Amino acid sequence: MRPRRCGDSAGHVGAQRSTGPRGRPCYDRALRGQASTTSRVNENPASHDAGTPRSAFAYDGYRRLWIGAFLSSLGSWTQDVALSWLIHTRFADPSLLGLRAFAAEVPLLTFMLVGGAMADRFDRRRILLTSQVLQLLCAATLGILFAFDRLGIGAILLVAFLTGLAQSQSAPTYQAVITSLVPRPAIPSAVALNSLQFNLSRAIGPVIAGLLLARAGTGACFAANAVSFLAVIVALLGLTLPPRPAHRGKACGRAWPKASSTFGATGRCGCSR
């Protein structure tokens, strides 16, 4: 009995038509393994939901952190608009607006790489908690100084710098944490939803700032930002991060720490194997 040739039946996954003079059997060992793997994935009900845009929300830790980060981002954008309005109306110097933005961005440009290295070597949950508490204190300081009419441009620039410094440590740590809260198939969903919350807060936050400025004044915006940090702090306090493996992988001839158990071992030039 002759072996079945590729093309005799169209009902097999991954079949390839033979190009040799004698032809070859439809499935060699590798193709049979691939077909069986595909079959097992398709039989798993959870695999149908793993690649959906909202699949990361199925995981409680990620969902709670997403909500906390969204509320905190709303408060940050609210304060940003209020500070710009305060500088414009109180000091009437457009250059101070640029100077405040510069003071906030310099720490991000300078210390972001340090923050990434710290996220690989220290407790990420503790880094995030420390950063959020520092930013809460900065927002509360602005509110208190404003309430006592002691808020000058020097204090505004100093608070902007300290806030940027805290964000330079929390931003890379947060990116590492969100991908460790979901399994590998849901990582694209986690990253996309994180971008969604950032852009939503950037669109909604200034609207909230405008309403608060019109109805309650600038101090209310500072208070709202301080309170908003409590949401992400509460989420972090109830969060349990998966343990990180102690061994190291090698990439491009150098030893790099393995970021989390979500990712596979890192091979040459960062390729996953």
Secondary structure, DSSP 4 states (H G I P E B T S, - for coil): -PPPBTTS-S-STT-----SSS--BS--HHHHHHHHHHHHHHH-TTHHHHTSTTGGGGSHHHHHHHHHHHHHHHHHHHHHHHHHHHHHHHH--HHHHHHHHHHHHHHHHHHHHHHHHHHHHS-HHHHHHHHHHHHHHHHHHHHHHHHTT---HHHHHHHHHHHHHHHHHHHHHHHHHHHHSS-GGGHHHHHHHHHHHHHHHHHHHHHHHHHHHHHT-HHHHHHHHHHHHHHHHHHHHT--PPPPPSSEEEETTEEEE---TTS--B-GGG-B-
